[in-house]
C-alpha cells in the first residue's frame, strides 16, 4: 500500500503561506479549547530517516502555547528504561489533561527497528502489538485525542537527502553508519511499516501517512489532520458532558449468583508462637537470598497487598522486608491521588512506580482501588470501573510479558476480628494514630465493599496473575503464608 | 582524628533489645510529629564498604511509616545524571515537607571516590566542597533537618568482613575487584574522609561518626542521634511559628540610593523592517548551526527571560526557536507553583528542569520570581526573599562550575508602551486571550515591581552570570539583540 502512494504532491509558495497562517491561528485556538475542556492530546511522528521529522515537528509546535505541550524524543532506551517494560517510558510521559505530548519516534520503535534488526530482545512481535493496542485504547477510552503520523519518502529521495547532508561539512556527522545500513534495508523497513499500519490503525488511534517529499505539502497535511481531529474531539466533549459518577457496588450480571469466594475462606487457620518464630526466621533468610538472586538475574518483582482495614497489611509488609537489603526493595503506600495524579489516567501513577528489573516493589494498596474504594464511594463512573477490570488485566499482562513476578494478596479477616482490632487500637496509646473516623465509616459499608471485592477477585484472577487469599485472623499465619508464597513464586521464576 | 576513635565499643544483647524497642516507638512518634509540622528530613549514610550500611539503614526505616520516606542508593551516576551538574540528582530527590529521604551514599561520592581515583572528571575538589556547603545550608535555611553518618571500621575489620562474605558462595559475588582495590587504598580514603569532615561539618548539617564494629552499638547510636536531632528540630518548630509574609518591595540599604539601572536604558533603540528580516534570517541560521555544535560538544545552555507583562517574551522566544531542531531545546514556561512544587524548596522545581549537557533549556520566567512576584505580592517572607539573592547566585555558580552557558535577559519596556500593547491585545480577537485582569492589576504596581527589579539586577549580576537588559520597545530590535547575544555566548564557550 505504501508503494502505491503518490509522493509527487506539492504546494506552491504563495498558497502555502496563506494556508499555513490560517492553520496556525486555528490550532492556537483549538489548543486553548482543548485545555479548557481538559482534553489530553498525543501526537506521534514516525517515518523514514531524513523525512524531515525535526522540521515538521517544529512547524507544528510554533503556534502552540509552550505552557501546554512537551516534545519527547524516543531515542533507544537508556539503562533505566531498558530495565522496565517497553511501554513504561511512554506511559510515564502521557500528558496531563489539557496538555499535548508530541513524540519524535515512539513506542513503535519496538515493532520497527527492533524487529528489522531481529535482535531477539524483548517480547515477541505479536505480544508487542497487543500491548500497544491496549495502551492506545486505554488512553482513548480515558478521553485522549491520539494522532499518529508516518512520514513517507521513497528510497531514491532518502538517498538524495543523505547525500545532501553529507556534502555539507557542518551537517555530515548527522548521517551515521546506522542510517546508511537502514537505508540499504529500505525494503525490510517498508514491510515493517506496512505490518505496523495493518496491526495498529484504529479509530482510537488512527495513522495518517504523510507524503513528505514536499515539506510544504507535508506541513499543511499535518496541520489539517491535527486541527480536524481536535475539532471532532472538542465537539464530542461539548456535546456529551462527562457523566457523573454514581455509587453502585452490587455485583452485576451472572457473576452475582456465582460462588461467594470470601465466604469459603477458612479463617480459623492459625500458627502458634514457637512455630511462627522458627518459620519466620527461616523464610526471612530464604527471601534475603532470593533478593540477591533476582538482582543478579535482573528479575523484576511486584507484590501488592489489598485487604480490609486492620487486616494487618503494615505488619505483614514489615516482616517481609525486615531482613532485606533496602537497596533492593521499595514499599509504595497508595493513598488518594494528589492533584497531579488526578490530572492523568488513573493507571499513570502506578506506572511511574514500576520497579526496575532486579528490584522488588511492594504496593500497600494498589490500582485495585479503582474497583473498590473508587467504585463504592462513587469516585468514578460506572463505565469507568467496569472498564477497569479489563484495563488492569491488560496492564498486568504487559508486566508479565516483560517477565515480572507479580503477586497479589488479599488479606481477609471477618467483621468481628476487625472490631476487636479497632478497639485495641483505640485503647493502646502507641496504636491510636492508626485508627480514624474514616475506618469506622468504611466498616459500616462492609457489605458493599464485600460485593466489590468478590467481583474483583472473580474478574482479575487470571492464570498469569492470580489472587492469593490470605487468611489473616491469625497474623502469624498470614505473615508466613505471604512470605512463603513470595519465595515460591520467585524460585519458580528463577527455575523457568 | 578518625584513627583515634575507639572502635571496640559494644552493647549487650539484652540491653540492646530493650533500648532498641524504646527507640523505635520514639522514632515512630517523632516521624508523625515531623509530618504534622511539615519538617523535611534528610539522613545520609556514608562510610567504608562492608561497614553494614544496608543493615543499618533497614534497622532505621523499619519503625517508620512507609508512607513517609524514600530510600535512595547513590550508585555511580548513570548517563542521564552524568550529563548534569553533580548535585542535580540529589536536588531532585530532596523530600517534600514532612517526609524523610534516606541516602545510601550521597553527594559525597564526588569528594571521596572521584577524588581518590583522581579521574580528573568534574569540577576541582574545592569547588565541589563549596557547592555541597551551599546546597546543605540552603536546605537547612528552608527548615530541613539534615543528618550525616559516617560508618567507620578499621582496615583489619574490613578485611575480615570481605573474607567472610567471599567464603559464602551465595554472597561471594558481592565483593568486587573495585572493593578490594579500595581496601588496599584504605589510607587514601581515610585522608579523604578526614578532609570531608573538616570541610563539611556544620551546624546546618552535622556529621556523626558511627563506630560500626558492633552492629548493636551502631544501631543504637544512629537511633539516638536521629531522635535527638528530630526532638530539637521539632521543639524549635513548635516554639517559633513560621513568620507570616509581609509585602515589602522598596529596595533596602545603601543600594536604594545607588544608580537606577532601568532609568538609564535607551528605549529608543530600534531596527527597521528590512534590516530586521535580513538579520533574523542570518542569526537563525547561525543559531541552528550552534545547536548542532553544542550537541556534539556536550555543552549545556540555559537561557532565561524575565520582563514586564507584554514586553514580548513569547514572540522573542518564538524567533529564537523557530529554526531549531526540537530535539535539542525545550521551552519551560514558569507559572505559580503547583501543590507538589509548593511542598518542596522553591528552587526544586527549577532543578528538575535543568538541561542535559548538549541541550538548551529556555525558561519563560524563572527562579527570579522569588525576588519579584513572590516578594511584591507577599507570597514569601522578607527573610526568604532576602536570602534568595545569595541562594540564586550559588545555584548559578554551581551551574557554571559544570560548564553551563547561562544567559539572563531582562526585557525592558516603558509604561506607555505596555499600555499600548495591552489595548492592542484587547482589541485584536486573536490576541484577546493574552490579556487578563491580572495584567492590569500588576500594571498598577509598576513602581513596586520596578524597585524589586532594580535590586534584583544589582544583586544577581555576577561576573559569571550577568544580566543582559534588552531594550524592547521595538520588538524587532529586541529579538535580534537576544539572538545575537545567545550566539556570541555560545561561540565564546566553544572557543574556550
Interface residues (C-beta under 8 A of the other chain):
Chain A: X25 X28 X29 X32 X54 X57 X58 X61 X62 X65 X66 X67 X70 X71 X73 X78 X79 X80 X102 X104 X170 X171 X173 X174 X289 X292 X296 X314 X317 X318 X321 X322 X323 X324 X325 X326 X327 X330 X331 X332 X333 X335 X338 X339 X340 X364 X430 X433
Chain B: X25 X28 X29 X32 X54 X55 X57 X58 X61 X62 X65 X66 X67 X70 X71 X73 X78 X79 X80 X102 X104 X170 X171 X173 X174 X289 X292 X296 X314 X317 X318 X321 X322 X323 X324 X325 X326 X327 X330 X331 X332 X333 X335 X338 X339 X340 X364 X430 X433
